[in-house]
């Protein structure tokens, strides 16, 4: 059975959590393949809002297995807080949660290193979430990391101590004023480790291989967005993992030949959190309206998101890199009320008109070229069928489908799982 893949096509915050939640009933296994607690996947149902950071977004569905894959980095403290919230809602996560032994662990000193490094950069900071993600992936590639499977070894605390001591010496190198009480941080960390060890650790690549052979349906869930990919994103303003389709293979141990549908999630406009270039960013009333109506604040950091018109050049690039087979458009309801909408269909790149995504999109090199569309006034949030969508919105959608040559099979018209319209589904 092929593994379907769901990922974001912009700078994150596209609404992946909601769509995973909507699609989960079709799958036996939801497998998260990269990132860590820097992610914030928001789900809304039964009048309640739920934010997940590391736990797969299928956790609220009975009879669905949720796997945290080897490509994920886990902060036991944040993970425990997520589990505590699930317990409050009587979710039996021990029955449905599996953790890859090869997933790496975020230590308290990883977070301290993150803070020291970002502080030392001053105005050149990249906008880190300060969750220790970057330093943890650095230890992973540097072959120094502590993995979940190490917790089953008799000397895991010695391994921890050696790595934490190394981190403390590195923190002093940055020569910045970072105040911390490591003993207090470690107390919370070791308590969280006890909880983590009550969950089932598995050799996840073997588990998924056998699940495929048994005909189980699997959905791989990504975090962040394609434009934050360490290789294909707007480097250096990126995350530390591969957020594109290739990351699902390395983050789960799944063969490329076993990838089925690739679901690409995008907003009807564009947002970005933190630093980095953003060609279609708006600094006027339109941008303020998007931010206000869309409640554009980071689910993990609470930072306001920068808002702008849809960037079709960047979206086409993300579709190409990922091999997207179906598109899901989020937050179409936020654009209700605009008299005119704009879509960036090309760039003026150093005086030349281009339609591909170039190496550098800093504002001194790139100016967006827009195509304008008539807006719509209708409130979409109560609509339940594609036939109810305004003509102007359908024109907008059909233009995107033609340009991208990929069907838009879902249109989200609100945050609740019920506010989801299916169209042209396979």
N, C-alpha and C positions, 0 to 999 in steps of 0.2 A: 504494500500500500504506500503510495507516494506521501511525502510530508508537505503539507501546504505551509505557506509562509506569509506572515503579516508584518509589515514594517512601515515606518514613517518616511515620507518623501521630502520633507522640508527640514527645518532646524529644530525638530522635536515638537512636542505639545500638540500633535495633530489630532489626537483623540483615539489612539490605538487601544487603550484600555476598554473604552466603550464598545468598540467593534469586536474585540476578542470576546467580551462578555455576551454580545449579541450572537456571535457565531458559535459559542462554546457547545451549544446543544447538538451541533453536528459532529463533534469530535470527542473521542475517548480520552485523549491526552492533550494538554496545553503545556508547551515546553518553552520556557524563557531561555534565550540563547546568548545574551551579552548584557553588559552594563551592570549597574548596581543600584544603590539607594539614591544616586543622582537622578534616577527616573521617577516620574510621578504619574501613574496611570489612574485616572479618575473614572469611577463608575457611579451612575446614579440610577437607582430603582427603588420602588416602594417608598418614594418620598425621602430617601436618605442618600447622602453622598459618601462615597468610600474612596480613599486614596491609597493605592498600593505602590510600593517602591521596589521591592525585590520579588515579592510573591507573584506568581502568574495570575493573570486576570480571570482565569476560569475557576478560582477558588470558591466562589459563592454558588457553584452548581454542584448538585449531588451527582454521584456516579461519574465524575470527571477527575482523572488523575492530573495533578499539577507538578511539573518537574522543573527544578532550578538547575539549569545545565552547567556544564564545565566552563563555559565562556563567561559566566556571571561572577562578579566579585561580591562577597557577602559581608556586611557589617553585622556581627551577631547582636549588637546592642539595638540597632534599628530594626533588625529582623524580629527580635523578641517583642519590641513594641508593636509591630504589625500583628504578631501572633496574639498578643494580649487583646488587641481590638477585635480580632476574629473570635476569641473566646467569649468576649462580651456579647457577641452576636450569635453565640452558640454554633459556630462553624466547627465541625469536627475535622480540623486540618491534619491531625495525625493519621487519619484514615486515607487522606487524599494527597498528601505532600511527600515528594521525594527530592532528595538533594544529591547532586553529583559529587562523588568523592574528589573529583578533579577541580571543582570550583575553588577559587582562591578566597582567603579570608582577609578582610580589612582589619588591621590592628589599630588601637588608639593612636599609636605613633604615626601611622599612615596619615591620619587626619591632621595631626600636628605638623607633619612634613608638608602637607598640602597648604596649610595656612602660612607656614614660614616661606615656602616658595612663592606663593601668590603675593604676600606682603613685600617680599624682596623685589618683585618686578615693578612695583610702583605703578606708574601710568601705563606701563606695558602689559598689565595683567590681562589674562585671557578670559576672565569671567568664570573661573572654577566654582563649582558648587561647594567646595571645601569639605567634601565627604570622604576624601582619601582615595578616590578612584584612581587618579593618575599615578600616585606613588605605588599603589597596589599592583597595577598593570606593569609598572616599571620593574618591580620586584619579580613579577611573573616572567617577563622577558629576560630579566637579569639572572634568572634561575635561583632566586633567593626566597621565593614566596612560601607562605604557609598555606596548605590546602586543607579542605574539609577532611579528606582521608587521613591526614596527619593526626587528627584528633583521636583516631583509633589506635595510635602508636603509644607505647609506654613512655617515650621521651619527648612527647609533644610540647610540654612546658619548657623543657630545655631549649628546644628549637625556637619557641616563642621568645624566650629571654634573649637568646643570641641575636635575633632579628630586631627586637625592640631596642636593645643596647646599641646596635649599629645605627638605628634611626636617630637615637638621641645625639649621637656624635655628629650625624649629618645636620640635624636641626641647628646645632651650635655653629656650623659652617656658614649658615645664611646671615648670621649676625643681625638678627632682628629681634624685637622685644615680643616674644611669645610667652605669655604667662600660662602655666599649666601645673596641675597636680597629677602626675602620672599614677601614683598609688591609688588615688580616688578613681581615675579613669579605668584602671585595671580591675578594681573591685567590681565595677559595673560590667566590664567586659567578661570577666570569668564567670559571673552569675549568668550572663547571657549564653556563654558557651555551654553551660549545664543544660539550658533549655534546648539549644541547638542539637545537642547530643541525644535528646529524646526522640528526634526525628529519624526517619529511615534514610541511611546513606546507601547509594547504589553506584555500580559501574554503569553510568548512564548510556554510554554508547552501545553497550551490549543489550541493555534494557530496551532501547529504542529499536535496535536491529531485530530483536525477537518480537517486539510489538508489531513491527512492520510485517514480519513473516506471518504473524497471527491475524493479519488483516485489520489491525487497530487503526483508527483514524487519528492523525496527529496534526496539530497546528503549532508551528513555531512562532513565538511572540518576540519581536524585537523591542528595543528601547531607544530613546533619543530619536534622531532622524538621519536620513541619508547624507544631508549636507553637513553633518557633524562627524561623519566617518573619518577615522584617523588617516586613511589614504585618499579618499575621494571627496572629503569635505573641504570647507574653507580654512585650511590649515594656515596658522597654528591655532585658530579659534575653533577647535574641534574637541571631541571627547577622546578617550584613550583606547577605544575598541572599534572593531569593524561593525558598523551599524547597518551595512548593506547586506544583500542576500548571501554573499560569500561568508559572512559572519555566522550565518545559521549552520553552515556545514562545519566550520571549525569550532563553533560554540556548542554543538551538540554531538559531533561525530557522525553526521549524516552525509552520505555520498552525494555529490552534486547531481548525479543521475537520478537520485531519488526525490528531488524537489518537484512538487506538482504545481499547483497554482501559487502565484505570488500576488498577494493582495497589497496594493499600495494605498496608503492613507494620506490625504492632503486636506488642508483647509481651503475654503473658497477664497481666502485671502492669504496673507503670509504674516508670520510672527517670528520673532527671534528674542531669546533671553541672553543677557550678558553682552560681551564685546564681540566685535567682528563685523565685516562688511555686510551691507544689506541694501542692494540697489533700489528696491521699490519702497523703502521705508518712508513713511509719511510723518510730517511734523506739523500738520494742519488739523482742522476740525474733523476731517474725515478719519484721520488716524486716531484721534481722541475718541470719536464715536465707536470705531471698531473695538478699541480697548475697553470702553465703558460697557457697551452692549455685550461684547464677548467675554466680559469678566476675565480679561487677559492678565492673569497673575500666575507665576510659576507654582505648580502643585507641590514642588519640593522645597523651593527657596522662598516663595512668596514674592519674588522680585517681579516688578511690572514687565510685561512683554512689549517689545517694540512691534509696531503694526505697520503693514503696508499692503499695497495691491498684490494680487496674485502674480508671481513671476513664472511665466510659462517656459522661459529659457532654462531656468534651474529645475523646474518640474520635469521637463522633457529629459534632461540630463539624468535625473534620478531614476526615471522610468527605464532608461537605456541601461544604466549600470546594474539595475536590479532585475531586469527581465520581467517587468510587471505584466501580469495577464489580466488583472481586474483592478479598477480604481474605486475608491470610496471617498466621496466628497463630504467633508465635515463643515459644520457651522454655516451652512447656507442661510439659515435664519438670521444670522448677524448682519447680513448685507441688505435685509429688508429696510426700505426707507431711503436708500440712496437714489437720487435722481439719475446719476450716471455712475457706471462702474468702469474701471480700467483694468486691462490685463497687459502685462509686459510681454510682448511677443518677439522682441529682438533687443539687442544691446547696440549702442554706439560705443564701440571699443577702440579707443585711440583714433577716432575719426572714421572708423570703418564700421559698417552695419554687419553684425554677425547674429546668428541664431543658435550657435552652440555655446556651451558654458566654458569660458576661458580659464587659464591658469590663475589669473588675478582679477578679482572683481572689486578692488578698492575704488572708492568714488572718483579718484583722479584719473582712473582708466575707463570706467564704465558709466554710461548714462542710459537709463531704460527708455525704450521706445514703446509707446502704448497704443493699444487698440481700445476704443471706447464702446461701451454697451449701454443700452437703456436699462435702468434699474427697475425694481418692482416695489410696490407698497404693501402687498399682502403679508399678513402674519402667517408664517409657515408652521409655527409650533404646534398647531392643532391638526395639521394635515396628516393623513395616514396612507394616502395612495398617490402614486405618480401622476394620475390623471388630474389631481387637484393642484399640482404645481403651476405657478403663473407662467404665462407664455414667455415672458422676458427671462425667467430663470431657465426654462427649457432651452431657449436660444443660447444662453450662457453655457449650459452643460453640453449641448450639441457641438458648439464651437470647440470646446476643450477636447471632446471625444475625437473630433475630426483632426485636430492638430496633433494630438498625442497618439492617435490610432489605437486606442485602448478603450473598452467600454467602461462607463461609470455605472456600476451595478448597485451602489448604495448612496443615498443622499440623506445625511443626518440633518434633522430640523429642530434639534434641541438636545440637552444633555442626557435625558432619560433614555433607557434602553428601548422604551416604547416609541420614542420619537425618531424612528428609523424607517425610511422608505426604500423598498427594494424595487429596482427597475432593471430591465434587460438582463436578468440573472441567467446564468448558464443552467 
